[in-house]
Amino acid sequence: MTTNIASPPPKAMKDQKVLVSMAGPHGTDIVGAVLECLANHPCDINDCMLSRLYHHVTFGVLITLRTESDAIFKDLAEAAAKWDATLTYDVPDTQAAEPPNVQAAQKQAHRIGPKGDINIPPSLEEAPYSNRIKYAASILNQNGLQPAFLNDWTQFCLRYRISVEKLARLNKGGNVLSCADFRLSVPRTVDMNQLRTDLFELSASHGTDIALQPDDVFRKNKRLVVFDMDSTLIRQEVIDEIARHAGVVDQVAAITEAAMNGEIDFKESLRRRVALLKDTNVDVLEKVKESLTFTEGAHFLCQSLKKLGFKLAVISGGFIPLARYVKAELGLDYAFANQLQVSVDGKTFTGETVGPVVDGVRKAELLDVIAQAEGVTPKQVIAVGDGANDLWMLNKAGLGIAFNAKPRVQEQAPSRINQKSLIYVLTLLGFSDQDLEQLSQDY
C-alpha cells in the first residue's frame, strides 16, 4: 500500500513548529494513529483540531519538535499508509501572514515590518492572518439556500478578503439547507459601513437573510430581549383594531402606515390617531384582546428564552392594557406602552393620552432602564421590531433585528429576519434545530 503524502515533510530542526494533518475515512483510528506517533517521539503538542465530513475525518496537530531526528515523519508516513490516509505538513512560519498583495498594502501603511511579522493564531481553526476581527454571519431562508445565492455570498467574501473559518448547518436533516452559521475573519481595514450596505443589497436581491454580528463573548451571552408588540409579537396593529370597532379604521390605518414608514413623526401620528378614537367605548379593548393573533413562533421563542434564563420585555407604541395582556400570555417580565385617557365616568376614551409618549427615543431609553435594572450591558440586549420608531432601540441593542420590517427600516437596521416565524431569532444566536428540540422538552 502506498502513502498519499500531499506535501513533503520539512527538514527536522529542533524547536521547529510543524503542522501535521492526516485525512481519511477511518475517523478515530486516524486520530489514534497520529497521537501514537507523537507519543513515541520527543515533541510538544501546541494545538489540535478535528473536522468530520460524514465518514471522512481530518485531524490536524501543531507540534514543536524537540530533536533534529526525522524518524517522526517516517512513522507518520507508515501510519497514513496503514489507514489509507492523506498526510500533509505545513511550517506555520511560512504561512502565517496575509497573502502577498495584502502584505504589500500593509507594508505601505506600516502595519508590518519589511520582512513581515509572523502571526500564529490562537487556534488552528482561525485563518493565519493578523489584524483581523471575528464576525458571525447567520444566513437563513426558510425555502432553502440556493446555489446561486451561496456563490454570490462566496464572491462577496472574496471581494472583501474575508476568510471563512467555520461553517455549520443549523437546520435539521431533510433535503434542503435553509440555515447556516459562518465564522468569518474580516480585515480591520474593511469599511464596515460599505460592507453592510453591500450585504443588504446581496440579501435583498436573493430574498435571503444575512445577519452579521461580532463573534465575541457577548454573542453567546445575551441576557435581555426587548420586543416591539404590534406586527412583531402580534400580527395586528392594535390601534387599527380599536379603530375598526370605532368605525374610523381607514383614517387610522393610513396614518399608521405613514408612521411605520417614517413619513410622519411618531408623536404626531399617535396624537392624530388617538384623537380619532374620541368617545369610543373602553369595552372595545376586551374585544380587541379576543381578536389578537400572536406571530408564529412567539410562544415557543419566549418559552425557550425563559428556559435559558433571559429576561423579556415588550415596549410598545400601542397601549398598556393590551401590552399587559401580551406580557401575561407570553410570560414576559416587563411591559411598557402608552396610556389612553378615559372620561371621568370611565366609559369612553377622551381622544388623548396621559403620561410620557412611548416613541422611538423613549423605547431606547426604556431599553437602557431595563438593562440597568437587570445588571446587563447594552451588548447583552437583543431588540426586535418592525417600525421606524423601533430603529433607536434596534441600534442601541447589541443585536437589533428588523422583523419583516418596512424597506426603510430594513436598510437602517443592524440585522433582519424576513421569515414567517420568530423562532429564527434563536438562529441568529447560533442555535440549531437540535438545540430547539431540546428546548421544546419540558424540564
C-alpha positions in Angstrom: 0.0 0.0 0.0 1.4 3.4 -0.9 1.3 6.6 1.3 -0.5 9.6 -0.1 1.7 12.5 1.1 0.3 15.7 -0.3 3.3 17.7 0.9 6.8 16.5 1.7 8.0 16.6 5.4 10.1 19.6 6.4 13.7 19.3 7.4 13.7 18.3 11.1 15.0 21.1 13.2 14.9 21.5 17.0 12.2 23.9 18.2 10.7 23.9 14.7 6.9 24.2 14.7 5.2 21.8 12.2 1.5 21.4 11.4 0.7 17.7 10.8 -2.6 16.9 9.1 -3.9 13.4 8.4 -7.2 12.9 6.5 -9.1 9.7 5.6 -12.1 7.6 6.1 -11.3 5.9 9.4 -12.2 8.5 11.9 -10.9 7.8 15.4 -8.3 5.4 14.0 -6.7 8.3 12.3 -6.7 10.3 15.5 -5.2 7.4 17.4 -2.5 6.8 14.7 -1.3 10.4 14.8 -1.2 10.6 18.6 0.6 7.2 18.8 3.4 8.5 16.6 3.7 11.7 18.5 3.8 9.8 21.8 6.8 7.8 20.5 8.9 10.9 19.7 10.1 14.0 21.6 7.7 16.8 20.7 5.2 19.1 22.3 1.6 19.4 21.2 0.7 23.1 20.8 -2.8 22.8 19.3 -5.1 20.3 17.6 -8.4 20.2 15.7 -10.7 17.7 14.2 -13.2 18.1 11.4 -15.6 15.5 10.0 -17.4 15.2 6.7 -19.6 12.1 7.1 -17.0 9.2 7.3 -14.1 11.4 6.2 -12.1 12.9 9.0 -9.2 15.4 9.0 -7.1 15.6 12.2 -4.5 18.4 12.5 -1.9 18.8 15.2 0.5 21.7 15.6 3.7 20.4 17.2 7.1 21.7 18.3 10.0 19.3 17.5 12.5 18.7 20.3 15.2 16.9 18.3 16.5 17.0 14.7 15.5 13.4 14.0 13.2 12.8 11.1 12.0 9.5 12.5 8.7 11.0 13.5 7.9 11.8 9.8 8.7 8.2 8.8 6.4 6.8 11.4 3.6 9.2 10.4 4.0 8.1 6.8 3.7 4.5 7.8 0.5 5.2 9.8 -1.0 7.1 6.9 -0.4 4.1 4.6 -2.0 1.8 7.1 -5.2 3.8 7.3 -5.5 4.9 3.6 -5.0 8.4 4.7 -3.5 11.6 3.1 -0.7 13.2 5.1 0.3 16.8 4.8 2.8 19.1 6.5 2.9 22.8 7.0 5.5 25.0 8.6 3.3 27.8 10.0 6.1 30.4 9.9 5.9 30.4 6.1 2.1 30.6 6.1 1.1 32.9 9.0 0.8 36.2 7.1 -1.6 37.8 4.7 -1.4 36.9 1.0 1.4 38.8 -0.9 -0.9 41.5 -2.3 -2.3 42.3 1.1 1.2 42.2 2.7 2.3 44.9 0.2 -0.6 47.2 1.2 0.1 46.6 4.9 3.8 47.4 4.5 2.9 50.6 2.7 0.7 51.5 5.7 3.5 50.5 8.1 1.4 47.7 9.6 4.1 45.1 9.3 7.8 45.2 9.1 9.8 44.8 5.8 10.2 41.0 6.4 6.6 40.6 7.5 5.5 39.9 11.1 4.7 36.2 11.7 1.3 35.6 13.2 0.3 32.2 14.6 -3.4 32.4 15.6 -4.6 31.2 19.0 -6.4 28.2 17.3 -5.9 26.1 14.2 -9.5 26.8 13.3 -8.6 30.5 12.7 -7.2 32.0 9.5 -3.5 32.6 9.9 -3.7 36.3 9.2 -3.0 39.3 11.6 -5.1 42.4 12.0 -8.4 40.7 11.7 -11.8 40.9 13.5 -14.0 37.8 14.0 -17.7 38.0 12.9 -20.5 35.5 12.9 -22.8 35.5 9.8 -26.2 33.7 10.2 -27.7 33.0 6.8 -31.3 31.8 6.5 -34.1 31.3 4.0 -36.9 29.0 5.1 -37.3 27.9 1.4 -33.7 26.8 1.2 -30.3 28.4 0.4 -29.9 28.3 -3.3 -26.6 27.6 -5.1 -26.8 31.0 -6.9 -27.0 32.8 -3.6 -24.2 30.8 -2.0 -22.0 31.5 -5.0 -22.7 35.3 -4.8 -22.1 35.1 -1.0 -18.7 33.5 -1.5 -17.7 36.0 -4.2 -18.7 38.8 -1.7 -16.4 37.3 0.9 -13.5 37.1 -1.6 -14.1 40.7 -2.7 -13.6 41.9 0.9 -10.8 39.4 1.6 -12.9 37.7 4.2 -11.7 34.3 5.3 -14.3 31.6 6.2 -13.1 29.8 9.3 -16.0 27.7 10.1 -19.4 26.7 8.6 -22.1 24.9 10.4 -25.6 23.8 9.3 -28.3 24.8 11.8 -31.4 23.3 10.3 -32.0 19.6 10.9 -31.7 16.9 8.2 -34.1 16.8 5.2 -33.2 17.7 1.6 -32.9 21.5 2.0 -30.1 23.5 3.6 -32.0 26.5 5.0 -29.9 27.9 7.9 -26.2 28.1 8.2 -23.8 29.8 10.6 -20.4 31.1 9.3 -17.5 32.3 11.4 -15.6 34.9 9.5 -12.2 36.6 9.7 -12.6 40.1 8.4 -9.6 42.5 7.8 -9.6 45.5 10.1 -9.1 47.7 7.1 -12.5 46.9 5.7 -15.0 49.8 5.6 -17.8 48.1 7.6 -20.4 50.7 6.6 -19.9 50.0 3.0 -19.7 46.2 3.7 -23.1 46.3 5.4 -24.6 48.3 2.6 -23.4 45.8 0.0 -24.5 43.0 2.3 -28.0 44.4 2.4 -28.1 44.6 -1.4 -27.0 41.0 -1.6 -29.5 39.8 0.9 -32.4 41.7 -0.8 -31.5 40.5 -4.3 -31.8 36.9 -3.2 -34.5 37.1 -0.6 -32.2 35.6 1.9 -31.4 37.0 5.4 -27.8 37.6 6.3 -27.2 38.7 9.9 -23.6 39.9 10.6 -22.5 40.4 14.2 -19.2 40.4 16.2 -18.3 36.8 17.2 -17.4 37.6 20.7 -18.4 36.6 24.2 -21.5 38.9 24.1 -22.9 37.0 21.1 -23.1 33.9 23.3 -24.2 35.7 26.5 -27.2 37.8 25.7 -29.4 38.2 28.7 -32.3 40.5 27.8 -34.7 40.6 24.8 -36.9 43.6 24.2 -39.8 43.3 21.7 -42.0 45.7 19.9 -45.6 44.5 20.1 -47.6 45.4 17.0 -46.7 43.4 13.9 -43.9 41.8 15.9 -45.2 39.7 18.9 -48.7 40.0 17.4 -49.8 40.3 13.8 -52.1 43.3 14.2 -51.6 47.0 14.9 -53.8 47.4 18.0 -54.8 51.0 17.3 -56.1 49.9 13.9 -58.1 47.2 15.6 -59.6 49.7 18.1 -60.3 52.0 15.1 -62.1 49.2 13.3 -64.6 48.9 16.2 -64.8 52.7 16.3 -65.6 52.9 12.6 -62.5 55.0 11.7 -60.2 52.2 10.6 -59.4 53.6 7.2 -58.3 57.0 8.5 -56.2 55.5 11.3 -54.6 52.8 9.2 -53.4 55.4 6.7 -51.7 57.3 9.5 -50.3 54.1 10.9 -48.8 53.1 7.6 -47.2 56.6 7.2 -45.7 56.4 10.7 -44.4 52.8 10.1 -42.6 54.1 7.0 -41.1 57.0 8.9 -43.1 59.6 6.9 -44.7 61.1 9.9 -43.2 61.8 13.3 -44.5 59.1 15.7 -45.7 61.5 18.4 -47.7 63.5 15.8 -49.1 60.3 14.3 -50.2 59.0 17.7 -51.9 62.3 18.5 -53.8 62.2 15.3 -54.9 58.6 15.6 -55.9 58.8 19.3 -58.0 61.9 18.5 -60.0 59.8 16.1 -60.9 57.4 18.9 -62.6 60.1 21.0 -65.9 58.8 22.6 -65.1 55.2 21.7 -66.3 52.8 24.5 -63.5 51.5 26.6 -65.0 48.0 26.4 -63.6 47.8 22.9 -60.2 46.8 24.5 -61.7 43.4 25.6 -63.0 42.8 22.1 -59.6 43.6 20.6 -57.9 41.2 23.1 -60.1 38.4 21.8 -59.1 39.1 18.2 -55.3 39.3 18.7 -53.3 36.7 16.8 -49.8 36.0 18.1 -47.0 35.8 15.5 -45.9 32.3 14.5 -43.2 31.1 16.9 -43.8 33.9 19.5 -44.8 31.5 22.3 -42.0 29.0 21.6 -39.4 31.7 21.4 -40.4 33.3 24.7 -40.7 30.0 26.5 -37.2 28.9 25.2 -35.6 32.2 26.1 -37.1 32.0 29.6 -35.7 28.4 30.0 -32.3 29.8 29.0 -32.5 32.5 31.8 -33.4 35.5 29.7 -35.4 38.5 30.9 -38.1 39.6 28.4 -39.8 42.9 27.8 -42.4 44.4 25.5 -42.0 48.1 24.7 -44.8 49.3 22.5 -46.1 52.4 20.9 -49.5 50.9 21.4 -51.5 50.8 24.6 -50.7 49.5 28.1 -53.8 47.3 28.7 -53.0 45.2 25.6 -49.3 45.2 26.3 -50.0 43.8 29.7 -52.2 41.1 28.2 -49.4 40.1 25.8 -47.0 40.2 28.7 -49.2 37.7 30.6 -49.8 35.4 27.6 -46.1 35.1 26.8 -44.6 35.2 30.3 -42.7 38.4 29.8 -41.1 40.3 32.7 -41.8 43.9 31.6 -44.4 45.8 29.7 -44.3 49.5 28.7 -46.7 51.3 26.4 -48.9 54.4 26.0 -51.9 55.1 28.2 -55.2 56.2 26.7 -57.0 58.8 28.8 -60.6 57.9 29.7 -63.6 60.1 30.6 -64.5 60.9 34.2 -67.1 58.2 34.3 -64.6 55.7 32.9 -66.7 54.7 30.0 -65.1 56.3 26.9 -61.8 57.5 25.6 -61.2 61.2 25.6 -59.1 61.2 22.4 -55.9 61.9 24.3 -53.1 60.0 26.1 -51.7 60.6 29.5 -48.1 60.2 30.7 -44.9 60.1 28.6 -45.4 59.1 25.0 -43.6 55.8 24.1 -42.0 56.9 20.9 -38.7 55.7 19.3 -36.5 57.7 21.6 -38.4 56.6 24.7 -38.1 53.0 23.6 -34.3 53.2 23.5 -34.4 54.9 26.9 -36.6 52.2 28.4 -34.2 49.6 27.0 -31.4 51.2 28.9 -33.5 51.4 32.1 -34.4 47.7 32.0 -30.8 46.7 31.2 -29.6 48.7 34.2 -32.2 47.1 36.4 -31.1 43.6 35.3 -27.4 44.5 35.5 -26.6 43.8 31.9 -24.8 45.9 29.3 -26.4 47.0 26.0 -24.2 44.4 24.2 -26.2 41.7 26.1 -29.5 43.0 24.8 -31.5 41.9 21.8 -34.1 44.2 20.3 -36.8 43.1 17.8 -39.2 45.4 16.0 -40.6 46.3 12.6 -41.3 50.0 12.5 -39.4 53.2 12.0 -39.9 54.1 15.7 -38.0 50.9 16.6 -34.8 52.0 15.0 -33.5 53.7 18.1 -33.7 50.6 20.2 -32.5 48.3 17.4 -29.3 50.3 17.1 -28.9 50.7 20.8 -29.0 46.9 21.4 -26.1 44.5 21.0 -28.2 42.7 18.4 -31.0 44.7 16.7 -33.4 42.7 14.4 -35.8 44.2 12.0 -38.6 41.6 11.8 -40.5 41.6 8.5 -40.0 45.4 8.5 -40.6 48.1 6.0 -37.9 48.6 3.4 -36.6 51.8 5.0 -36.3 50.2 8.4 -34.5 47.2 7.0 -31.9 49.4 5.3 -31.1 51.1 8.6 -31.4 48.1 11.0 -28.3 46.1 12.0 -29.9 42.8 11.2 -33.0 41.5 9.5 -35.4 38.5 9.6 -37.8 38.2 6.7 -39.2 34.8 7.5 -42.6 33.9 8.9 -41.6 32.7 12.4 -40.0 34.5 15.3 -38.1 31.2 16.1 -35.4 32.5 13.8 -34.3 34.9 16.5 -32.7 31.8 18.1 -30.9 31.0 14.8 -29.2 34.4 15.0 -27.8 33.3 18.3 -26.4 30.2 16.7 -28.9 27.6 18.0 -29.5 24.6 15.8 -32.7 22.6 15.2 -31.4 20.0 17.6 -31.0 22.7 20.2 -34.6 23.8 19.6 -35.8 20.3 20.1 -34.1 20.1 23.4 -35.6 23.4 24.4 -39.1 22.2 23.5 -38.9 19.4 26.0 -40.3 20.1 29.5 -37.9 20.0 32.4 
